[in-house]
Amino acid sequence: MFSKILIANRGEIAVRVIRACKELGIRTVAIYSEADRNSLHVRLAEEAICVGGAKAEQSYLNIPAIISAAEITDVDGIHPGYGFLSQHAHFAEICESCNITFIGPSAQSIRLMGDKIAAKDLMRKSGIPIIPGSMSAVRNKEDALKTARRIAYPVIVKAAAGGGGRGMRVCHNDVRLISALMTCQAEAEASFGNGDVFVEKYLQEPRHIEFQILADKAGHTIHLGERDCTIQRRHQKLIEEAPSPAVDHKLRRKMGELAIRAAKAAGYASVGTVEFLLDKDGSFYFIEMNTRIQVEHPVTEAVTGIDLIKEQIRAAAGEPLGIKQDDVKLEGWAIECRINAEDPSNGFSPCPGRITEYQPPGGPGVRLDTHVFAGYDVPPYYDSLLAKLITSGETRQEAIRVMQRALEEFLIEPIRTTIPLHKQIMNDPTFWRGQIATDYLDRQLHLQPSGESE
């Protein structure tokens, strides 16, 4: 087991990892930018080092500074959290070359699953259903049009190295496809340093279902059930729940077995998530694998009783899985609302600033993962996530009712947040019935168009 771990991240995930390390008896080192000098994760860690300026590229993406901090503090592991360098294969290689364990999968697995075209090809060869589309990068409009006419509109253009909705456009005709191709290639190059894009069939009104994977270095792999991440905006998740109201025991077993097969095909060892789109007819298709801990991991912890951060650390330390597939039981229901510093009534515009009033919710069935406190200054440089509010109950209806109560209690002022939007969703009869799809926000709540469809 590790003696000291550096957390190469910030915000609520850094706090989450520090707490897990303390319970495992592991000392922690926090890194921080100049903008995060007074952040909660800096206060909680045993040691803290400033690694650069406020902008992410000066600090949380500054690999030389992070490695220097790790060497100065003599850590034997680096936990990347999510975002930033968590899916950066070269960073994982640098850690290993410095005799520091990267707490995640191998660089090879990250690189393989980070290329969506290569990942789709691997899944196809492994007998896992994939969405019809191009099996290599689309280089020009002729290739794109040929693929679109073969699989029929609507289609979606995606960045091969993309994520978070960037480099992604939905198209319903030839003219839009040609325009989207050039836009996505430029956006992908700017965002990921890789302008490759591909075209695939766009499923209308699917659900986004992901399976939590846990694997050790000896090749033992299990799944911990599914999460339903269907409610999104611009392909960014807003609400997650476990289990899914659309997945029964038979489908869970089938999808789970294929998720394990996908992880094994990638030589995967760590926690990770295999993501599928579930069509209205019950068909499902692999879309990607996230090679890191997910933002929404707490809902899986709530229904399984398994601490995923601790398991991730144990796996990186080379410990064998202490859990068998038959040991995994899903009990009750859990829902997570992402509380962002954004104004839903104004196109989800970011709302940085000082929080002067802060009242967290509590009571039975409530968990709050956050780094926020009264007097905290929300910086404008990073992701807008302030907190993850997770509620649990014996049934989905009970978990929703607890969430309604918790949202009413939750006070973050004077900045605007997504709390009012979550209240609206929790009171919506369509959500209560579980009759949702990935276009739920625009279709049901009549929000401003996201601008992602062309």
C-alpha positions in Angstrom: 0.0 0.0 0.0 1.1 3.6 -0.6 2.6 5.7 2.1 2.0 9.1 0.5 -0.1 10.2 -2.4 -0.2 13.5 -4.3 -3.6 14.5 -5.6 -3.2 16.1 -9.0 -6.5 17.8 -9.0 -8.7 20.3 -7.2 -12.3 20.9 -5.9 -14.6 18.2 -4.6 -12.7 15.3 -6.1 -9.5 16.3 -4.4 -11.4 16.5 -1.1 -12.9 13.1 -1.8 -9.6 11.4 -2.5 -8.0 13.0 0.6 -10.7 11.6 2.8 -10.3 8.1 1.3 -6.6 8.3 1.8 -6.9 9.3 5.5 -9.2 6.3 6.1 -6.6 4.1 4.5 -3.8 5.6 6.6 -2.1 7.2 3.6 -0.6 10.7 3.9 -1.6 13.2 1.2 -0.1 16.1 -0.7 -2.4 18.7 -2.3 -1.3 20.8 -5.3 -3.0 24.1 -6.0 -3.0 27.1 -8.3 -2.6 30.6 -7.2 -6.4 30.9 -7.5 -7.0 27.9 -5.1 -4.6 29.0 -2.4 -7.4 29.0 0.2 -9.4 26.0 -1.1 -10.6 23.2 1.2 -8.5 20.5 -0.3 -5.4 22.6 0.5 -6.5 22.8 4.2 -7.3 19.0 4.5 -4.1 17.6 3.1 -1.0 17.1 5.3 1.1 19.0 2.8 0.3 21.4 -0.1 2.4 22.9 -2.9 1.5 25.7 -5.3 2.3 24.5 -8.9 1.5 27.6 -10.9 -0.8 30.4 -12.0 -4.6 30.5 -12.0 -5.1 29.1 -15.5 -5.2 25.3 -15.7 -2.3 25.1 -18.2 -0.1 27.0 -15.7 -1.0 24.7 -12.8 -3.2 21.6 -13.0 -2.0 20.8 -16.5 1.6 21.7 -15.8 3.2 18.3 -15.9 6.8 19.4 -15.0 5.6 21.4 -12.0 3.4 18.5 -10.8 6.2 15.9 -11.1 8.5 18.3 -9.3 6.0 18.6 -6.5 5.7 14.8 -6.3 9.5 14.4 -6.2 10.0 17.1 -3.6 7.4 15.6 -1.3 8.6 12.0 -1.9 5.3 10.5 -2.8 4.9 7.0 -4.2 1.6 7.6 -6.0 -0.3 10.2 -7.9 -4.1 10.3 -8.0 -5.3 12.3 -11.0 -9.0 12.5 -10.0 -11.2 13.3 -13.1 -10.6 15.8 -15.8 -7.2 17.6 -16.2 -4.6 14.9 -16.6 -6.7 11.9 -15.6 -6.9 10.5 -19.1 -3.5 11.7 -20.3 -1.5 8.7 -21.4 1.8 10.5 -21.6 1.4 11.8 -18.0 0.9 8.2 -16.8 4.1 7.2 -18.6 6.0 10.1 -17.1 4.8 9.1 -13.6 6.0 5.5 -14.1 9.4 6.7 -15.5 9.8 8.6 -12.3 9.0 5.5 -10.2 5.7 7.0 -9.1 2.6 4.9 -9.5 -0.2 6.5 -11.6 -3.4 5.6 -9.7 -5.4 4.6 -12.8 -5.1 2.2 -15.7 -1.9 1.7 -17.8 -0.9 4.3 -20.4 -1.6 1.8 -23.1 -5.2 1.3 -22.0 -5.7 5.1 -21.7 -4.3 5.6 -25.2 -6.3 2.8 -26.7 -9.7 3.8 -25.2 -9.1 7.5 -25.6 -9.1 7.1 -29.4 -12.8 6.5 -30.1 -12.1 5.1 -33.6 -9.6 2.5 -32.3 -11.9 1.7 -29.3 -14.9 1.1 -31.6 -12.8 -1.2 -33.8 -11.6 -3.2 -30.8 -15.2 -3.5 -29.5 -16.4 -4.7 -32.9 -13.7 -7.3 -33.0 -14.6 -8.4 -29.5 -18.3 -9.0 -30.4 -19.6 -5.9 -28.6 -22.4 -4.0 -30.5 -21.3 -0.6 -31.8 -23.3 2.2 -33.5 -23.2 2.0 -37.4 -20.8 4.5 -38.9 -17.3 5.1 -40.2 -14.6 2.8 -38.9 -11.8 5.2 -39.7 -11.3 8.9 -39.6 -13.3 10.9 -42.1 -10.9 12.9 -44.1 -13.1 14.9 -46.5 -16.7 15.7 -47.4 -16.9 12.8 -49.9 -16.1 10.3 -47.2 -18.6 11.9 -44.8 -21.4 12.0 -47.4 -20.8 8.4 -48.4 -21.1 7.2 -44.8 -24.2 9.3 -44.1 -26.0 8.0 -47.1 -25.1 4.4 -46.2 -26.4 4.6 -42.6 -29.1 7.3 -43.3 -29.7 10.6 -41.6 -29.7 11.8 -38.9 -26.0 11.3 -38.2 -23.6 12.7 -35.6 -20.0 13.9 -36.2 -17.7 13.2 -33.3 -14.1 14.0 -32.5 -11.9 10.8 -32.3 -10.1 12.1 -29.2 -13.1 14.1 -27.9 -15.1 14.3 -24.8 -17.6 16.5 -23.0 -19.5 17.3 -26.1 -16.7 19.2 -27.8 -16.1 18.4 -31.5 -19.6 16.9 -31.8 -22.5 17.9 -34.1 -25.8 16.4 -35.1 -26.7 16.7 -38.8 -30.0 16.0 -40.7 -28.9 16.7 -44.3 -25.9 16.9 -46.6 -25.5 20.7 -46.3 -25.3 20.6 -42.5 -23.0 17.6 -42.6 -20.4 19.4 -44.7 -20.6 22.4 -42.5 -20.3 20.3 -39.3 -17.4 18.3 -40.7 -15.2 21.4 -41.0 -16.4 22.9 -37.7 -15.7 19.7 -35.8 -12.3 19.1 -37.3 -11.2 22.6 -36.3 -12.7 22.3 -32.8 -11.2 18.9 -32.2 -7.8 20.1 -33.3 -8.0 23.1 -31.0 -9.4 21.2 -28.0 -7.5 17.9 -28.2 -4.6 18.5 -30.6 -6.1 15.8 -32.9 -8.5 16.9 -35.7 -9.7 13.4 -36.6 -13.5 13.0 -36.6 -15.8 10.2 -37.6 -19.5 9.9 -38.5 -22.0 7.5 -37.0 -25.8 7.0 -36.8 -27.5 9.4 -34.5 -30.0 7.5 -32.2 -33.1 9.5 -31.5 -34.3 9.6 -27.9 -31.9 7.0 -26.4 -30.8 6.6 -22.8 -27.2 7.0 -21.7 -26.3 3.9 -19.6 -22.9 3.3 -18.1 -21.5 0.3 -16.3 -19.0 0.7 -13.4 -16.0 -1.6 -13.9 -13.5 -2.7 -11.2 -10.4 -4.7 -12.2 -7.1 -5.7 -10.6 -3.7 -6.2 -12.2 -4.2 -9.9 -12.2 -7.0 -9.6 -14.7 -9.9 -10.2 -12.3 -12.8 -7.9 -13.5 -16.3 -7.3 -12.2 -19.0 -4.7 -12.8 -20.9 -2.9 -10.1 -24.1 -2.4 -12.0 -25.3 0.5 -14.1 -25.9 4.3 -13.8 -28.4 6.1 -15.8 -26.9 9.4 -17.0 -29.6 10.3 -19.5 -30.3 13.9 -18.4 -27.7 16.0 -20.0 -27.1 19.4 -21.6 -24.7 19.7 -24.5 -23.6 16.1 -23.7 -22.7 17.1 -20.2 -24.4 15.1 -17.5 -26.5 16.9 -15.0 -28.4 14.1 -13.1 -27.4 10.5 -12.6 -29.1 7.6 -10.8 -28.5 4.0 -9.9 -29.9 1.7 -10.9 -31.6 2.7 -14.1 -35.4 2.6 -14.3 -35.0 1.3 -17.9 -32.8 -1.7 -17.1 -34.2 -5.0 -15.7 -32.2 -7.9 -14.2 -31.9 -9.7 -17.6 -30.7 -6.6 -19.5 -28.3 -5.7 -16.6 -26.7 -9.1 -16.8 -26.3 -9.0 -20.5 -24.9 -5.4 -20.6 -22.7 -6.1 -17.6 -21.1 -9.1 -19.2 -20.3 -7.1 -22.3 -18.9 -4.3 -20.2 -16.5 -6.8 -18.6 -15.6 -8.1 -22.0 -14.8 -4.6 -23.2 -12.6 -3.9 -20.2 -10.7 -7.2 -20.6 -10.2 -6.5 -24.3 -8.5 -3.2 -23.4 -6.3 -4.9 -20.8 -7.9 -2.7 -18.2 -6.8 -2.6 -14.5 -8.4 0.1 -12.3 -11.9 1.6 -11.9 -13.4 2.6 -15.2 -16.7 3.0 -16.9 -18.1 1.4 -20.1 -20.7 3.6 -21.7 -23.6 2.5 -23.9 -26.6 4.1 -25.6 -29.8 2.2 -25.0 -32.4 2.5 -27.8 -36.1 2.5 -27.3 -36.4 -1.0 -28.7 -34.0 -2.4 -26.1 -30.9 -2.5 -28.4 -27.7 -1.0 -26.9 -24.4 0.1 -28.4 -21.0 0.8 -27.0 -20.0 4.5 -27.3 -16.8 4.8 -25.2 -14.9 3.8 -22.1 -13.9 6.4 -19.5 -10.5 5.4 -18.1 -10.8 7.2 -14.7 -13.1 7.7 -11.7 -16.3 9.3 -12.8 -18.0 12.4 -11.3 -21.1 10.3 -10.7 -19.4 7.4 -8.8 -21.2 8.2 -5.5 -24.5 6.8 -6.7 -22.9 3.4 -7.3 -21.3 3.6 -3.9 -24.7 4.3 -2.4 -26.4 1.2 -3.9 -23.4 -1.2 -3.5 -21.7 -0.1 -0.3 -18.4 -0.2 -2.1 -15.9 2.7 -1.8 -14.7 3.2 -5.3 -11.8 5.5 -4.5 -10.4 3.1 -2.0 -10.8 0.2 -4.5 -9.0 2.3 -7.1 -6.1 2.9 -4.8 -5.9 -0.8 -3.8 -5.9 -1.9 -7.4 -3.1 0.6 -8.2 -1.1 -0.8 -5.3 -1.3 -4.3 -6.8 -3.8 -5.7 -4.3 -6.2 -8.4 -5.6 -9.9 -7.7 -5.8 -11.5 -8.6 -2.5 -14.9 -8.7 -4.2 -16.5 -11.3 -6.5 -19.2 -10.6 -9.0 -21.7 -12.6 -6.9 -20.9 -10.4 -3.9 -22.2 -7.3 -5.7 -25.8 -6.5 -4.7 -27.7 -3.4 -5.7 -29.8 -2.3 -2.8 -32.2 0.7 -2.9 -31.9 3.7 -5.2 -29.6 6.7 -5.4 -29.8 10.0 -7.4 -27.1 12.6 -7.9 -27.7 16.3 -8.9 -24.7 18.2 -10.0 -24.8 21.7 -8.5 -23.0 24.0 -10.9 -22.2 27.7 -10.7 -24.3 28.4 -13.8 -27.5 30.3 -14.6 -30.0 28.0 -16.3 -32.2 31.0 -17.1 -29.5 32.7 -19.0 -28.1 30.0 -21.3 -26.2 28.3 -18.4 -23.7 31.2 -18.3 -21.0 30.7 -15.7 -21.4 32.6 -12.4 -18.1 32.9 -10.6 -17.9 35.1 -7.5 -17.9 35.0 -3.7 -20.3 32.7 -1.8 -21.5 34.7 1.3 -24.4 32.5 2.4 -24.0 28.7 2.5 -26.4 26.2 4.1 -25.8 22.6 3.2 -28.6 20.0 3.3 -28.5 17.1 5.7 -30.6 14.4 7.3 -31.2 10.7 6.6 -30.4 9.7 3.0 -28.4 12.7 2.1 -24.7 12.9 1.0 -23.0 16.0 -0.1 -19.6 16.0 -1.9 -18.3 19.5 -2.1 -15.4 21.9 -1.6 -17.6 24.9 -1.0 -17.9 27.0 2.2 -19.2 30.4 3.2 -16.6 33.0 2.0 -15.4 30.7 -0.8 -14.5 32.5 -4.0 -15.7 30.6 -7.1 -12.9 31.1 -9.6 -13.7 31.7 -13.3 -10.9 29.4 -14.6 -12.2 25.9 -14.1 -15.2 23.7 -14.4 -18.2 25.2 -12.7 -19.1 22.2 -10.5 -19.6 23.3 -6.9 -21.2 20.2 -5.3 -22.7 16.8 -5.9 -25.9 16.2 -3.9 -26.7 12.5 -3.6 -29.8 11.1 -2.0 -30.8 7.6 -1.3 -34.0 5.6 -0.6 -35.4 2.1 -0.7 -37.2 3.0 -3.9 -36.7 5.6 -6.7 -39.7 7.6 -5.5 -38.3 7.8 -2.0 -34.9 8.9 -3.3 -36.6 11.6 -5.4 -38.6 12.8 -2.3 -35.4 13.0 -0.3 -33.8 15.0 -3.1 -36.7 17.4 -3.2 -36.3 18.1 0.5 -32.5 18.4 0.3 -32.7 20.9 -2.6 -35.1 23.0 -0.6 -32.6 23.1 2.2 -29.6 23.8 0.1 -28.6 27.5 0.1 -25.8 29.0 -2.0 -25.9 32.8 -2.3 -25.6 35.2 -4.0 -24.2 33.5 -7.1 -26.6 31.7 -9.4 -26.6 27.9 -9.5 -28.4 25.0 -11.1 -30.4 24.3 -7.9 -33.6 25.8 -9.3 -33.3 23.6 -12.4 -32.9 20.5 -10.3 -36.0 21.5 -8.3 -38.0 21.8 -11.5 -36.8 18.4 -12.8 -37.6 16.7 -9.5 -41.2 18.0 -9.7 -41.7 17.0 -13.3 -44.2 14.0 -13.8 -42.2 12.8 -16.8 -39.1 12.4 -14.7 -41.0 10.7 -11.9 -42.2 8.2 -14.5 -38.7 7.7 -15.7 -39.7 8.4 -19.2 -36.6 10.4 -20.2 -34.2 10.5 -23.1 -31.0 12.4 -23.8 -33.0 15.3 -25.3 -35.1 15.6 -22.1 -34.1 19.1 -21.1 -34.8 20.8 -24.5 -37.9 18.7 -25.2 -39.6 18.6 -21.8 -38.5 21.7 -20.0 -38.3 24.0 -23.0 -34.8 25.3 -22.2 -32.8 27.4 -24.6 -31.5 25.3 -27.5 -28.0 24.0 -26.8 -26.7 24.9 -30.2 -25.2 21.5 -30.7 -27.6 20.3 -33.4 -27.2 21.5 -36.9 
